[in-house]
């Protein structure tokens, strides 16, 4: 007896060729795609004057100097909590929009969705709409026309991928200078390598993988369910209105509004049938709504057979009653909580941004040795003081101490109490604090005191508390 072969757990991908559709949701996706791609490609070339000693690129991730510039804002490495706060806000915002309106991020703003939309648009320009692309795909023979169309499409995709990778590296260096260096072959190999990787991934993800990235690679479809409940507005099919579905003109007395035209399936970039209910693959892009509304108008039926709806409205809609107002679905405890948390983090970041000082200091006592006894019997402690000047010009800083009146300060390399800190830089300054022989700090084990640093130009001051170590009794 022959043992039957085990069924394969792998199914080859069947390419999806979405049909062109017109409507409000499709227009919204076009506007958002143009806006987001425009911001992404143009932003590195925007200028912002910060003075002669600082870069004038409006948005710049300056890895060499470990800083991030965003128009008038400059973030230093020790201020990374601002970036962390923005990431937290992004996460809370994602939770908020998902709980209110389903996977709107996936359907309208996700980079994978945006670039896939762009690639499909190029594909449609070159190969035609859905039926023409299907015929070309099913054509087994590789003739001159098919080779020409495929090659043209792939070249266009590669150019989009190249522009994508090029725009990304422009965020890490002066964009106009780097653009010239890239063309002339003088750019750093890291720039070319990064562009090559992003060109390939954009080409592959947007051109070939497409919905597979959303279904298998992205974790969000599996997480989103925790953000949604029965009051979430998400795209669904009003089966109580559409069933039983039949072809137009067949048993119209018992027919629902759905005429089984498959328009909603043909326009879906994920290749699903929304009439089968909620599915993990659905990215709530709204194209099925546009397609169905167009058909409903043609057959004289009300729009909204497929629409944004909430499960809690189903019982009253089945009875012919209107659904609750949209604001009642959006304003509920879950969304209010997310909005409150999101706003609290945003307010905290703004307050921290405006309260931060333009000068900073850190103090590190030198422990080896703890103190030094000088020839006149006085006791000296040594400190490594880091002075950070966030201004766009050199500033004179005065270093003083406050505490025991007998303590005096000396700066290594200068007989004065002032030192000039270069513009937008950090200076490591060795500072000596001396207690005269017989004074309380010299005879005590530990004496608390405070370092003060004053910007002489405008009077800004910062301080740090530390300890003076004496020889003890």
C-alpha positions in Angstrom: 0.0 0.0 0.0 1.4 3.3 -1.0 1.6 6.0 1.6 0.1 9.3 0.4 2.4 12.2 0.4 2.1 14.6 3.3 0.3 17.8 2.4 2.6 20.8 2.0 2.3 23.5 4.6 3.7 26.1 2.1 1.5 27.8 -0.5 3.2 29.9 -3.2 2.1 33.5 -3.3 -0.5 34.4 -5.8 0.1 37.9 -7.1 -2.6 40.5 -6.4 -3.5 43.0 -9.0 -5.8 45.6 -7.5 -8.2 47.3 -9.8 -8.3 51.1 -10.1 -11.1 52.7 -8.1 -12.3 56.3 -7.6 -13.8 57.7 -4.5 -13.3 59.7 -1.3 -11.1 57.1 0.4 -8.9 56.6 -2.7 -8.5 60.4 -3.0 -7.6 60.7 0.7 -4.9 58.0 0.2 -3.5 60.0 -2.8 -3.4 63.2 -0.8 -1.7 61.5 2.1 0.8 59.7 -0.1 1.8 62.9 -1.9 2.1 64.7 1.4 4.2 62.0 3.2 6.5 61.3 0.2 6.9 65.1 -0.3 7.9 65.6 3.3 10.3 62.6 3.2 12.1 63.6 0.0 12.2 67.4 0.6 12.9 67.8 4.3 16.7 67.1 4.1 17.1 70.1 1.7 15.3 72.6 4.0 17.7 75.2 5.5 17.7 76.7 9.0 20.2 79.4 10.0 21.8 78.5 13.4 24.9 80.8 13.1 28.3 80.4 11.5 29.5 77.5 13.7 26.5 75.2 13.3 25.0 73.2 10.4 22.2 75.0 8.5 20.3 71.9 7.6 16.8 72.1 9.2 16.6 68.4 10.1 19.9 66.6 10.7 21.0 63.5 12.6 24.6 64.5 13.2 26.2 61.2 14.3 29.8 62.5 14.1 29.0 65.1 16.8 26.3 63.0 18.4 23.5 65.5 18.1 20.1 65.8 16.5 18.9 69.1 14.9 15.2 69.8 14.3 14.7 73.4 13.1 15.3 75.5 16.2 15.7 72.5 18.5 19.0 70.8 19.2 19.0 67.4 21.1 22.3 66.3 22.7 23.1 62.6 23.6 22.2 63.0 27.3 18.8 64.4 26.2 17.8 61.3 24.4 14.7 61.2 26.7 13.2 63.7 24.2 13.4 61.0 21.5 12.2 58.4 23.9 9.2 60.6 24.7 8.4 61.1 21.0 8.5 57.3 20.5 6.1 56.9 23.5 3.8 59.5 22.0 3.9 57.7 18.7 3.0 54.4 20.3 0.1 56.0 22.3 -1.1 57.7 19.2 -1.1 54.4 17.4 -3.1 52.9 20.2 -5.5 55.8 20.1 -6.2 55.7 16.4 -6.5 52.0 16.3 -9.0 51.9 19.2 -11.0 54.6 17.5 -11.0 53.6 13.8 -9.1 50.3 13.4 -6.0 50.0 11.4 -6.0 53.4 9.9 -2.2 53.6 10.3 -1.8 50.5 8.2 -4.3 51.7 5.6 -3.1 55.3 5.1 0.3 56.1 6.7 2.4 53.0 7.0 5.6 53.3 4.8 4.9 49.8 3.4 1.4 50.9 2.4 2.6 54.2 0.9 5.4 52.8 -1.2 3.3 49.8 -2.3 0.6 52.3 -3.5 3.3 54.1 -5.4 4.6 51.0 -7.0 1.1 49.8 -7.9 0.5 53.2 -9.5 3.6 52.9 -11.6 2.7 49.3 -12.5 -0.7 50.5 -13.6 0.7 53.3 -15.8 3.1 50.9 -17.6 1.1 47.6 -17.8 -2.5 48.8 -17.6 -5.3 48.2 -15.2 -6.2 44.9 -13.4 -7.4 42.9 -16.4 -4.4 43.9 -18.6 -1.9 43.0 -15.8 -3.7 39.7 -15.2 -3.4 38.8 -18.9 0.3 39.7 -18.9 0.9 37.7 -15.7 -0.8 34.6 -17.1 1.0 34.9 -20.5 3.5 32.0 -20.4 5.5 33.2 -23.4 8.1 35.9 -22.8 7.8 37.9 -26.0 9.3 41.3 -26.7 6.3 43.2 -25.4 6.2 41.4 -22.0 9.9 41.8 -21.6 9.8 45.5 -22.5 6.9 46.2 -20.0 8.5 44.2 -17.2 11.9 45.8 -17.7 10.4 49.3 -17.8 8.4 48.7 -14.7 11.5 47.3 -12.8 13.7 50.2 -13.8 11.0 52.7 -12.6 10.8 50.7 -9.3 14.6 50.8 -8.9 14.6 54.5 -9.4 12.0 55.0 -6.7 14.0 52.7 -4.4 17.2 54.7 -5.2 15.5 57.9 -4.4 14.2 56.4 -1.2 17.7 55.3 -0.1 19.2 58.6 -1.2 16.7 60.6 0.8 17.4 58.6 3.9 21.2 59.1 3.9 20.6 62.9 3.3 19.2 63.1 6.9 22.7 62.2 8.3 24.9 64.7 6.4 24.5 68.0 4.6 22.1 67.1 1.8 23.4 69.2 -1.1 27.1 68.4 -0.3 26.3 64.7 0.0 24.3 64.7 -3.2 27.3 66.1 -5.1 29.6 63.6 -3.4 27.4 60.7 -4.3 27.3 61.7 -8.0 31.0 62.2 -8.2 31.9 59.0 -6.3 33.5 60.8 -3.4 30.9 59.9 -0.7 31.8 57.5 2.1 31.3 53.8 1.4 28.7 53.7 4.2 26.5 56.0 2.2 26.6 53.8 -0.9 26.0 50.7 1.2 23.0 52.2 3.0 21.5 53.4 -0.3 22.0 49.9 -1.9 20.3 48.2 1.0 17.4 50.6 1.1 17.1 50.5 -2.7 16.8 46.7 -2.7 14.4 46.5 0.3 12.1 49.2 -1.2 12.2 47.4 -4.6 11.5 44.0 -3.1 9.0 45.0 -0.4 7.0 47.4 -2.6 7.2 45.5 -5.8 7.1 41.9 -5.0 6.4 41.1 -1.3 3.7 43.8 -0.8 0.8 42.3 1.3 3.1 39.5 2.5 5.0 42.0 4.6 1.8 43.1 6.3 0.6 39.5 6.9 3.7 37.7 7.9 6.5 40.2 8.7 4.7 42.9 10.6 3.6 42.1 14.1 1.0 44.9 14.3 -1.9 42.8 12.8 -1.6 40.4 15.7 -1.3 43.2 18.3 -4.1 45.5 17.1 -6.9 43.2 18.4 -5.9 44.3 22.0 -6.5 47.9 21.0 -10.0 47.3 19.5 -13.4 46.5 21.0 -17.0 46.4 19.9 -17.2 50.2 19.7 -14.2 50.6 17.4 -15.2 51.9 14.0 -13.7 49.6 11.4 -14.6 48.6 7.9 -17.3 45.9 7.7 -20.0 44.5 5.5 -23.7 44.9 6.4 -24.6 41.3 5.7 -28.1 41.9 7.1 -28.6 44.3 4.2 -26.6 42.5 1.5 -27.7 38.9 1.9 -28.8 36.8 0.2 -26.5 38.0 -2.6 -27.4 37.1 -6.2 -26.6 38.4 -9.6 -28.6 41.4 -10.7 -32.0 40.4 -12.1 -32.1 36.9 -10.6 -34.7 36.5 -7.9 -34.9 40.2 -7.1 -37.8 39.7 -4.8 -35.6 37.8 -2.3 -32.3 39.4 -3.1 -30.2 41.5 -0.8 -28.4 44.6 -1.9 -25.2 42.8 -2.8 -25.2 41.7 -6.4 -22.0 39.7 -6.0 -20.1 41.8 -8.5 -16.7 41.2 -6.7 -15.8 44.9 -7.0 -14.8 45.0 -3.4 -12.5 42.0 -3.9 -11.0 43.3 -7.1 -9.8 46.6 -5.6 -8.5 45.2 -2.3 -4.7 45.4 -2.2 -4.7 42.5 0.3 -6.8 40.2 -1.9 -9.4 39.5 0.7 -13.2 39.5 0.6 -14.5 41.9 3.3 -17.9 40.1 3.1 -16.3 37.2 4.9 -16.1 39.3 8.1 -13.2 40.8 10.0 -9.8 39.4 9.0 -6.3 39.9 10.1 -5.2 40.8 6.6 -7.6 43.8 6.3 -5.7 47.1 6.6 -8.9 49.2 6.5 -7.8 51.3 3.5 -11.4 52.0 2.5 -11.0 51.1 -1.2 -13.7 48.5 -0.9 -16.1 51.2 0.4 -15.4 53.3 -2.7 -15.9 50.3 -5.0 -19.1 49.2 -3.4 -20.6 52.7 -3.2 -20.0 53.2 -6.9 -21.9 49.9 -7.7 -24.7 50.8 -5.3 -25.3 54.1 -7.1 -25.3 52.3 -10.5 -28.0 49.8 -9.3 -30.0 52.4 -7.5 -29.3 51.1 -4.0 -28.2 53.2 -0.9 -24.5 53.6 -0.3 -22.9 52.1 2.8 -23.3 48.4 2.2 -19.6 48.3 3.0 -18.6 51.1 5.4 -17.0 52.1 8.7 -19.2 50.6 11.4 -19.2 49.4 15.0 -20.4 46.0 16.2 -22.5 47.7 18.9 -24.6 49.3 16.2 -25.5 46.0 14.5 -28.7 45.1 16.5 -30.4 48.5 16.0 -29.3 48.6 12.3 -30.9 45.2 11.8 -34.1 46.7 13.1 -33.8 49.5 10.7 -32.8 52.1 13.2 -29.9 54.6 12.5 -26.6 53.9 14.2 -25.3 56.0 17.1 -23.4 59.2 16.3 -19.7 58.7 15.4 -18.6 60.8 18.4 -20.2 58.4 20.8 -18.0 55.6 19.5 -14.8 57.7 19.5 -15.3 59.4 23.0 -15.3 56.4 25.3 -13.1 55.5 28.3 -10.4 53.7 26.3 -9.8 56.5 23.8 -10.1 59.2 26.5 -7.4 57.3 28.5 -5.1 57.1 25.5 -5.7 60.8 24.7 -4.9 61.8 28.3 -1.7 59.8 28.4 -0.6 61.1 25.0 -1.3 64.7 26.0 0.5 64.3 29.3 3.7 63.0 27.6 3.5 65.8 25.1 3.0 68.5 27.7 5.9 67.1 29.7 8.2 67.1 26.7 7.3 70.7 25.9 7.8 71.9 29.4 11.2 70.0 29.7 12.2 71.6 26.3 11.5 75.1 27.4 12.9 74.7 30.9 16.2 73.2 29.9 19.2 75.5 30.3 21.6 76.6 27.5 24.5 75.8 29.7 25.2 72.6 31.6 27.9 71.2 33.8 28.9 67.9 35.3 31.3 67.4 38.2 33.5 64.3 38.8 35.9 64.4 41.8 39.3 62.9 41.1 39.7 60.0 43.6 43.3 59.1 43.1 44.5 60.7 45.3 41.5 61.9 47.3 43.3 65.1 48.3 46.8 66.6 48.1 48.6 68.5 50.9 50.5 71.4 49.4 53.8 72.9 50.7 52.0 75.5 52.8 49.9 72.9 54.5 46.7 73.7 52.6 44.5 70.9 51.3 43.6 70.6 47.6 40.9 68.6 45.9 40.8 68.0 42.1 37.6 67.9 40.0 36.9 67.1 36.4 34.2 69.6 35.3 32.5 69.3 32.0 31.1 72.6 30.7 28.6 72.5 27.9 27.8 75.6 25.8 24.6 75.2 23.7 24.8 78.6 22.1 25.9 79.2 18.6 28.9 81.4 19.7 31.8 81.1 22.1 30.8 82.1 25.7 32.9 83.0 28.8 32.0 80.9 31.8 32.9 81.9 35.4 33.4 79.0 37.9 33.0 79.7 41.6 32.2 77.8 44.7 29.7 78.4 47.5 29.7 76.9 50.9 32.6 77.4 53.4 34.0 80.8 52.9 37.6 79.6 53.2 37.4 77.5 50.0 38.9 79.0 46.9 38.9 77.8 43.3 41.6 77.6 40.6 41.2 76.6 37.0 44.0 74.6 35.4 45.6 76.5 32.5 44.5 80.0 33.5 45.0 82.3 36.5 41.4 83.6 36.2 38.1 82.2 37.3 36.7 82.3 33.8 37.2 80.0 30.8 35.9 80.3 27.3 33.8 77.4 26.1 33.6 77.0 22.3 30.2 77.4 20.5 27.9 74.4 20.7 30.6 72.3 22.3 31.6 70.7 25.6 34.8 71.6 27.4 36.6 69.4 29.9 38.1 71.7 32.5 40.2 70.5 35.5 39.3 72.6 38.6 41.2 72.8 41.9 39.4 73.6 45.2 41.8 74.6 48.0 41.2 74.9 51.7 43.8 76.8 53.8 45.7 75.1 56.5 43.8 74.9 59.8 40.4 75.7 58.2 37.4 73.6 58.9 37.3 71.9 55.4 41.0 71.0 55.7 40.5 69.4 59.1 37.2 67.7 58.3 36.7 64.4 56.5 33.9 65.7 54.3 32.6 69.2 53.6 29.7 69.8 51.3 29.9 72.7 48.9 28.4 73.8 45.6 30.0 74.6 42.2 28.4 77.5 40.4 28.9 78.2 36.7 27.8 81.5 35.3 27.5 82.6 31.6 29.0 86.0 31.8 27.3 87.1 28.6 23.7 86.8 29.8 23.9 85.8 33.5 22.6 82.3 33.1 23.7 80.1 36.0 23.8 76.4 36.9 25.2 74.5 39.9 26.2 71.1 41.1 26.7 70.0 44.7 29.7 67.9 45.6 32.1 67.0 48.5 35.4 68.4 49.6 37.7 65.8 51.2 40.0 67.0 54.1 42.5 65.1 56.1 40.4 64.9 59.2 41.6 65.2 62.8 
